[in-house]
Amino acid sequence: MTDTELLPAATLLPAATASRAREVAVEILHRLCDRELVVEAARAASATVGRPVWEPGAALYAGAAGSALAFAHAARACPDSAGHWWAQAHQWIALAAASTRERPLRRPGLSLGTAGIALAVAGCDEDDRYARTLRGLDARLAAQLDRSGPSAGRALTVHDYDVISGLSGILGYACRRPASATVQRIVAFGVERLVARCATGDPGGGALSTSRWTPWRIAPENYGREGERELYPHGYVDLGLAHGVPGPLAALSRAWLAGHRAPGLREAIRALAGQLVAASWQGEHGRAWSRVMPFDAAGEIAPHPRRPADPAYCYGAPGVTSALLDAAEALGDASVRAVAIEGFEAALRQMEARPRGTGPGLCHGPAGVLLICGKFATRTGSAAAGAALGRLVERLLGGCDPNHPLIVRDHKPQAAGEPGSALAACPGGAWIDHPGLLDGAAGVALSLLSVAGRVPPRWARALLAA
């Protein structure tokens, strides 16, 4: 299926809703053009949280590189004002690039690494003006990967393989780049490393066999969230798209769909898809997935309370089913496709019953679900997804207020505050003005503009969710 065939999400929205979504998205992006406003908003938000939430640097998800990517999409989506948006995109990508002279990018991943700024530069390259820059970035990325790899005996971390910082995000970037010897090296590296981690044989016990999940086990010493050691003292497998097994599934599926072939690639896609289907169950709203699958003291998959993760891009059924849909298309498998649709439609029902106290952003909020809803509405014909588009747009628009500096605000829970910060002292959390792509205003604007317009969301390669 080509990008051209994926245009009509806007046709499933009421005309007035689509028009308002485009207007609000464009107004948010106009606010994000004001560098002084953005820097001041980020400064205040950082003071509340106790650490930087956005910086005018090369970070894709929380920096100038992400802003440039947003402006580039606006240039494609708003042809009448394309000149203005391209100028902004080039100014902000130059700002991002300049920051690397003082702080070179030493990591390869999307979040704070070479692949992230390369993806942003590629998104701004409408006339091959950055061809030389991209060749240099790809060469640097390949060299960083050549030097990388888990040390002998070191326990796996999510950053070894995930979308946000690891190989899945890097592979998602590279497999959509024009073929070159360097890009082929990057793709081959990513595919080989991820396929090698997949248990593609039949160890007995089927897709829920512990031996199939053990290669993805995160040890307690590598947990990233407070309180997890008490909940999961013996390790777990992460089941979220942002940091878990769905990320490698989405990346490998996209490599296959982009025409890349390697020994074991198709088998790995099938194995991971089968494992994720087996990890689901029927909950109150339908098919569901937990945030994690824990291990017990004997190293076996442990029984655990079946509490569905909140419906979001990063965790829960929307992200998992997005990856399963990619796998279904790579495999041509109608049964995996049916599970993906079933799970996403269950997530929509779950979301209708969910309190609306979360932030609106791509990672945790309705903006990410809206983006994936557009994918299901256009690629599967799901009537439930098509009907939900308007509700999700209205939900996002309901949180937009022109009296806020960036129109839309992000909500941070108390646990996200650094010790001693203002946020750490707020039991109900705090609303902050966040300019970023993943958690902030740029991501909300992009989600609205993507589903209400007729331009494919190429930018969403940054999430492996397009």
C-alpha positions as CSV (number, residue, x, y, z in Angstrom):
1,M,0.0,0.0,0.0
2,T,1.5,3.4,-1.0
3,D,1.4,6.7,0.7
4,T,-0.9,8.0,-2.1
5,E,-3.6,5.4,-1.1
6,L,-3.5,6.5,2.5
7,L,-4.8,10.1,2.1
8,P,-8.5,10.2,2.9
9,A,-8.7,10.2,6.7
10,A,-10.1,13.8,6.5
11,T,-13.0,12.5,4.4
12,L,-14.2,10.5,7.4
13,L,-14.5,13.7,9.5
14,P,-17.4,16.2,9.4
15,A,-16.3,19.1,7.3
16,A,-16.7,21.6,10.1
17,T,-14.6,19.4,12.5
18,A,-11.8,18.9,9.9
19,S,-11.7,22.7,9.2
20,R,-11.5,23.6,12.9
21,A,-8.8,20.9,13.5
22,R,-6.7,22.4,10.7
23,E,-7.2,26.0,12.0
24,V,-6.2,25.1,15.5
25,A,-3.2,23.0,14.4
26,V,-2.0,25.8,12.2
27,E,-2.4,28.3,15.1
28,I,-0.4,26.1,17.4
29,L,2.4,25.9,14.9
30,H,2.4,29.7,14.4
31,R,2.9,30.0,18.2
32,L,5.8,27.5,17.9
33,C,7.5,29.7,15.3
34,D,8.1,32.3,18.1
35,R,11.4,31.3,19.5
36,E,11.2,33.6,22.5
37,L,7.8,32.3,23.4
38,V,8.9,28.7,23.0
39,V,12.1,29.1,25.1
40,E,10.2,31.0,27.9
41,A,7.4,28.3,28.0
42,A,10.0,25.6,28.1
43,R,12.0,27.4,30.8
44,A,8.9,27.7,33.0
45,A,7.9,24.1,32.4
46,S,11.4,22.9,33.2
47,A,11.4,24.8,36.5
48,T,8.1,23.1,37.5
49,V,9.3,19.6,36.6
50,G,12.9,20.1,38.0
51,R,14.7,19.1,34.8
52,P,14.8,20.3,31.2
53,V,11.7,19.3,29.2
54,W,12.7,21.0,25.9
55,E,15.8,22.6,24.6
56,P,16.6,24.5,21.4
57,G,18.9,21.7,20.3
58,A,19.1,18.6,18.2
59,A,16.7,16.4,20.2
60,L,13.9,15.0,18.0
61,Y,11.2,14.5,20.6
62,A,11.9,17.6,22.8
63,G,14.0,20.0,20.8
64,A,14.4,22.1,17.7
65,A,14.7,19.1,15.4
66,G,11.2,18.0,16.2
67,S,9.9,21.6,15.6
68,A,11.6,21.6,12.2
69,L,9.9,18.3,11.3
70,A,6.5,19.8,12.4
71,F,7.0,22.8,10.2
72,A,8.0,20.6,7.2
73,H,4.7,18.7,7.5
74,A,2.8,22.1,7.7
75,A,4.6,23.1,4.4
76,R,3.3,20.0,2.7
77,A,-0.2,20.2,4.2
78,C,-0.7,23.9,3.7
79,P,0.4,24.7,0.1
80,D,-1.0,28.2,0.2
81,S,1.5,29.1,2.9
82,A,4.2,26.6,2.1
83,G,6.9,29.2,1.7
84,H,6.5,30.4,5.2
85,W,6.5,26.9,6.7
86,W,9.6,25.8,4.7
87,A,11.4,28.9,5.9
88,Q,10.6,27.9,9.4
89,A,11.6,24.3,8.9
90,H,15.0,25.4,7.5
91,Q,15.6,27.9,10.3
92,W,14.8,25.4,13.1
93,I,16.8,22.5,11.5
94,A,19.7,24.9,11.3
95,L,19.3,25.7,15.0
96,A,19.3,22.0,15.8
97,A,22.4,21.4,13.7
98,A,24.3,24.3,15.2
99,S,23.7,22.9,18.7
100,T,25.7,19.7,17.7
101,R,28.9,21.7,17.4
102,E,28.9,22.3,21.1
103,R,27.3,19.0,22.1
104,P,28.1,16.4,19.5
105,L,25.6,13.5,19.2
106,R,27.4,10.5,20.6
107,R,24.4,8.1,20.6
108,P,22.8,6.5,17.5
109,G,19.1,6.5,18.5
110,L,16.1,8.7,17.7
111,S,15.6,10.4,21.1
112,L,18.9,12.2,21.6
113,G,21.0,10.7,18.8
114,T,22.1,10.8,15.2
115,A,19.2,8.9,13.8
116,G,16.8,11.5,15.4
117,I,18.3,14.5,13.7
118,A,18.8,12.6,10.5
119,L,15.1,11.8,10.4
120,A,14.3,15.5,11.0
121,V,16.7,16.6,8.3
122,A,15.3,14.0,5.8
123,G,11.8,15.4,6.6
124,C,12.9,18.9,5.7
125,D,14.7,17.8,2.5
126,E,12.1,18.8,-0.1
127,D,14.6,19.8,-2.8
128,D,17.7,17.7,-2.0
129,R,19.4,20.7,-0.4
130,Y,20.4,18.4,2.5
131,A,21.6,15.5,0.5
132,R,25.3,15.9,1.5
133,T,24.3,16.5,5.1
134,L,22.2,13.3,5.1
135,R,25.1,11.3,3.6
136,G,27.3,12.5,6.5
137,L,24.7,11.7,9.1
138,D,24.1,8.2,7.7
139,A,27.9,7.6,7.7
140,R,28.1,8.7,11.3
141,L,25.1,6.6,12.3
142,A,26.7,3.5,10.6
143,A,30.0,4.1,12.4
144,Q,28.2,4.5,15.8
145,L,26.4,1.2,15.2
146,D,29.6,-0.5,14.3
147,R,31.0,0.5,17.7
148,S,27.8,-0.4,19.6
149,G,26.4,-3.6,21.0
150,P,25.8,-5.1,24.4
151,S,28.9,-5.8,26.5
152,A,29.4,-9.5,27.3
153,G,27.3,-10.5,30.3
154,R,25.5,-7.2,30.4
155,A,21.7,-7.5,31.0
156,L,19.4,-6.2,28.3
157,T,18.0,-2.7,28.5
158,V,15.1,-1.3,26.5
159,H,17.5,1.2,24.9
160,D,19.2,-1.7,23.2
161,Y,16.2,-2.4,21.0
162,D,13.3,0.1,21.5
163,V,11.8,2.7,19.3
164,I,12.6,5.8,21.3
165,S,16.4,5.3,21.8
166,G,17.3,1.9,20.3
167,L,17.6,-0.2,17.2
168,S,13.9,-0.3,16.3
169,G,13.7,3.4,15.9
170,I,17.0,3.5,14.0
171,L,15.8,0.7,11.6
172,G,12.4,2.5,11.1
173,Y,14.4,5.6,10.0
174,A,16.8,3.8,7.8
175,C,14.4,1.4,6.0
176,R,12.6,4.4,4.4
177,R,15.8,6.2,3.2
178,P,16.8,5.9,-0.4
179,A,19.1,3.0,-0.9
180,S,22.9,3.5,-0.6
181,A,25.7,1.3,0.5
182,T,25.7,3.1,3.9
183,V,21.9,2.9,4.4
184,Q,22.0,-0.8,3.5
185,R,24.6,-1.3,6.2
186,I,22.4,0.3,8.7
187,V,19.4,-1.7,7.7
188,A,21.3,-4.9,7.7
189,F,22.7,-4.2,11.1
190,G,19.3,-3.5,12.6
191,V,17.6,-6.4,11.0
192,E,20.3,-8.9,11.9
193,R,20.4,-7.8,15.6
194,L,16.7,-7.8,16.0
195,V,16.1,-11.1,14.2
196,A,18.8,-12.7,16.3
197,R,16.9,-11.9,19.4
198,C,13.7,-13.5,18.2
199,A,12.9,-17.1,19.1
200,T,11.8,-18.3,15.7
201,G,11.9,-22.1,16.3
202,D,9.3,-24.1,18.1
203,P,10.7,-24.6,21.7
204,G,7.4,-26.1,22.8
205,G,4.6,-24.4,24.7
206,G,3.7,-22.2,21.7
207,A,3.8,-18.4,21.6
208,L,3.5,-18.1,25.4
209,S,6.6,-20.3,26.0
210,T,8.9,-18.7,28.4
211,S,11.9,-19.5,26.1
212,R,10.3,-17.3,23.5
213,W,10.1,-14.3,25.8
214,T,13.4,-14.7,27.7
215,P,15.5,-12.9,25.1
216,W,13.4,-9.8,25.7
217,R,13.6,-10.0,29.6
218,I,14.6,-6.7,31.3
219,A,16.4,-7.3,34.6
220,P,15.4,-5.3,37.7
221,E,18.7,-3.4,37.7
222,N,17.7,-1.9,34.3
223,Y,14.2,-0.8,35.2
224,G,13.4,2.8,34.3
225,R,10.4,3.6,36.6
226,E,10.3,4.0,40.3
227,G,8.5,1.3,42.2
228,E,8.9,-1.4,39.6
229,R,11.4,-3.5,41.6
230,E,8.7,-4.1,44.2
231,L,6.1,-5.0,41.6
232,Y,8.3,-7.2,39.4
233,P,11.3,-8.4,41.4
234,H,12.4,-11.0,38.9
235,G,12.3,-9.1,35.6
236,Y,9.7,-8.5,32.9
237,V,9.1,-8.2,29.2
238,D,7.9,-4.7,28.1
239,L,4.7,-4.9,26.0
240,G,4.5,-1.2,24.9
241,L,5.2,0.1,21.4
242,A,7.6,2.8,22.6
243,H,9.9,0.6,24.7
244,G,8.7,-3.0,24.3
245,V,8.4,-5.9,21.9
246,P,5.9,-4.2,19.5
247,G,8.7,-1.9,18.5
248,P,10.9,-4.6,17.0
249,L,7.8,-6.1,15.3
250,A,6.9,-2.7,13.8
251,A,10.5,-2.1,12.6
252,L,11.0,-5.5,11.1
253,S,7.7,-5.4,9.4
254,R,8.5,-2.0,7.9
255,A,11.8,-3.3,6.7
256,W,10.0,-6.1,4.9
257,L,7.4,-3.8,3.4
258,A,10.2,-1.5,2.2
259,G,11.6,-4.4,0.2
260,H,14.5,-5.5,2.5
261,R,15.1,-9.2,2.7
262,A,17.3,-11.1,5.1
263,P,17.6,-14.7,6.4
264,G,15.0,-15.2,9.2
265,L,13.3,-11.8,8.8
266,R,9.8,-13.1,7.8
267,E,10.0,-15.8,10.4
268,A,10.9,-13.3,13.1
269,I,7.9,-11.1,12.2
270,R,5.6,-14.1,12.4
271,A,7.1,-15.2,15.7
272,L,6.8,-11.8,17.4
273,A,3.3,-11.3,16.0
274,G,2.2,-14.7,17.4
275,Q,3.7,-13.9,20.8
276,L,1.9,-10.6,21.0
277,V,-1.4,-12.1,20.0
278,A,-0.9,-14.9,22.7
279,A,-0.1,-12.2,25.3
280,S,-3.5,-10.6,25.0
281,W,-6.7,-11.6,26.7
282,Q,-10.4,-10.7,26.7
283,G,-11.1,-7.9,29.2
284,E,-14.0,-5.6,30.1
285,H,-13.9,-3.8,26.8
286,G,-12.5,-6.6,24.6
287,R,-9.0,-7.7,23.7
288,A,-6.3,-6.1,25.9
289,W,-2.6,-6.1,26.8
290,S,-0.8,-5.3,30.0
291,R,2.1,-2.9,30.2
292,V,4.5,-5.7,31.0
293,M,4.7,-9.5,31.3
294,P,6.6,-10.4,34.5
295,F,8.8,-13.4,35.4
296,D,8.8,-15.4,38.6
297,A,11.7,-16.5,40.8
298,A,12.2,-19.6,38.7
299,G,12.7,-17.6,35.5
300,E,9.2,-18.6,34.1
301,I,6.5,-16.3,32.9
302,A,4.6,-15.4,36.1
303,P,0.8,-15.3,36.5
304,H,-0.2,-11.7,37.0
305,P,-3.3,-9.6,37.5
306,R,-4.7,-8.8,34.0
307,R,-5.0,-5.1,34.2
308,P,-5.1,-3.5,30.7
309,A,-2.6,-0.7,30.1
310,D,-4.2,2.7,29.5
311,P,-4.9,3.1,25.8
312,A,-2.1,5.1,24.3
313,Y,0.7,5.1,21.7
314,C,3.4,4.2,24.2
315,Y,1.6,1.4,26.1
316,G,-1.7,-0.4,25.7
317,A,-3.7,-1.7,22.8
318,P,-3.4,1.3,20.3
319,G,0.4,0.9,20.1
320,V,0.4,-2.9,20.1
321,T,-2.3,-3.2,17.5
322,S,-0.5,-0.6,15.3
323,A,2.5,-2.9,15.2
324,L,0.3,-6.0,14.6
325,L,-1.3,-4.2,11.6
326,D,2.2,-3.6,10.2
327,A,3.0,-7.3,10.7
328,A,-0.3,-8.4,9.1
329,E,0.5,-6.4,6.0
330,A,4.1,-7.7,5.9
331,L,2.9,-11.3,6.2
332,G,-0.3,-11.0,4.3
333,D,-2.0,-12.6,7.3
334,A,-5.7,-12.0,7.7
335,S,-5.9,-13.5,11.1
336,V,-3.3,-11.1,12.6
337,R,-5.1,-8.2,10.8
338,A,-8.3,-9.3,12.5
339,V,-6.7,-9.3,15.9
340,A,-5.2,-5.9,15.3
341,I,-8.6,-4.4,14.4
342,E,-10.4,-6.2,17.3
343,G,-7.8,-4.9,19.8
344,F,-7.9,-1.4,18.5
345,E,-11.6,-1.2,18.5
346,A,-11.5,-2.5,22.1
347,A,-9.1,0.3,23.0
348,L,-11.6,2.8,21.6
349,R,-14.2,1.5,24.0
350,Q,-11.8,1.5,26.8
351,M,-10.9,5.1,26.0
352,E,-14.5,6.2,26.1
353,A,-14.7,5.0,29.6
354,R,-11.4,6.5,30.7
355,P,-11.2,9.7,32.8
356,R,-9.8,12.6,30.9
357,G,-7.2,13.8,33.3
358,T,-4.2,12.9,31.2
359,G,-2.2,15.2,28.9
360,P,-3.2,15.3,25.3
361,G,0.2,14.5,23.7
362,L,1.3,11.8,21.3
363,C,3.0,9.6,23.8
364,H,0.4,9.1,26.6
365,G,-2.6,11.1,25.3
366,P,-5.4,11.2,22.7
367,A,-3.1,12.7,20.1
368,G,-1.3,9.4,19.7
369,V,-4.5,7.4,19.7
370,L,-5.9,9.8,17.0
371,L,-2.9,9.2,14.8
372,I,-3.3,5.5,15.1
373,C,-7.0,5.8,14.6
374,G,-6.4,7.4,11.3
375,K,-4.2,4.5,10.3
376,F,-6.9,2.0,11.1
377,A,-9.7,4.0,9.5
378,T,-7.8,4.3,6.2
379,R,-6.0,1.0,6.1
380,T,-8.6,-1.4,7.4
381,G,-12.0,0.2,6.8
382,S,-12.9,-0.3,10.5
383,A,-16.2,1.5,10.9
384,A,-15.5,2.0,14.6
385,A,-12.2,3.7,13.8
386,G,-13.8,5.9,11.2
387,A,-16.6,6.9,13.6
388,A,-14.1,7.6,16.4
389,L,-12.0,10.0,14.5
390,G,-14.4,12.9,15.0
391,R,-14.8,12.2,18.7
392,L,-11.0,12.0,19.2
393,V,-10.5,15.3,17.3
394,E,-13.2,17.0,19.4
395,R,-11.6,15.6,22.6
396,L,-8.3,17.2,21.6
397,L,-9.8,20.4,20.5
398,G,-11.6,20.6,23.9
399,G,-8.3,20.9,25.6
400,C,-7.1,23.8,23.4
401,D,-7.3,27.3,24.7
402,P,-5.9,30.3,22.9
403,N,-5.3,31.9,26.3
404,H,-2.5,29.4,26.9
405,P,0.9,30.4,25.4
406,L,1.0,27.4,23.1
407,I,-2.8,26.8,23.1
408,V,-2.5,23.3,24.4
409,R,-0.8,22.1,27.6
410,D,0.8,18.9,28.8
411,H,-0.1,17.3,32.2
412,K,2.7,15.8,34.3
413,P,1.8,13.5,37.3
414,Q,3.5,14.2,40.6
415,A,5.8,11.1,40.1
416,A,7.4,12.8,37.1
417,G,8.8,15.6,39.2
418,E,12.4,15.6,40.4
419,P,12.8,15.6,44.2
420,G,12.4,19.1,45.5
421,S,10.6,20.4,42.4
422,A,7.3,22.2,42.4
423,L,5.7,19.2,40.6
424,A,6.9,16.8,43.3
425,A,4.9,18.8,45.8
426,C,1.7,18.7,43.7
427,P,-0.4,15.5,44.5
428,G,-2.6,16.1,41.5
429,G,0.2,16.8,39.1
430,A,0.6,20.0,37.1
431,W,-0.2,21.4,33.6
432,I,2.8,22.8,31.8
433,D,3.4,24.6,28.5
434,H,5.4,22.0,26.6
435,P,6.6,22.8,23.0
436,G,7.8,19.3,22.2
437,L,7.0,16.6,19.6
438,L,6.4,13.6,21.8
439,D,4.7,15.1,24.8
440,G,3.9,18.7,23.8
441,A,2.2,21.1,21.5
442,A,4.0,20.2,18.3
443,G,2.8,16.6,18.5
444,V,-0.8,17.7,19.1
445,A,-0.7,20.0,16.1
446,L,0.8,17.3,13.9
447,S,-1.8,14.7,14.9
448,L,-4.7,17.2,14.2
449,L,-3.2,18.3,10.9
450,S,-2.5,14.8,9.8
451,V,-6.0,13.4,10.2
452,A,-7.7,16.6,9.0
453,G,-5.6,17.0,5.9
454,R,-4.7,15.0,2.8
455,V,-1.0,14.7,3.2
456,P,0.5,11.4,4.5
457,P,2.0,11.8,8.0
458,R,5.6,11.0,7.0
459,W,6.7,12.6,10.2
460,A,5.2,9.8,12.2
461,R,8.1,7.5,11.2
462,A,9.5,9.1,14.4
463,L,7.1,6.9,16.3
464,L,6.8,3.8,14.0
465,A,3.1,4.5,14.0
466,A,2.4,6.0,10.5
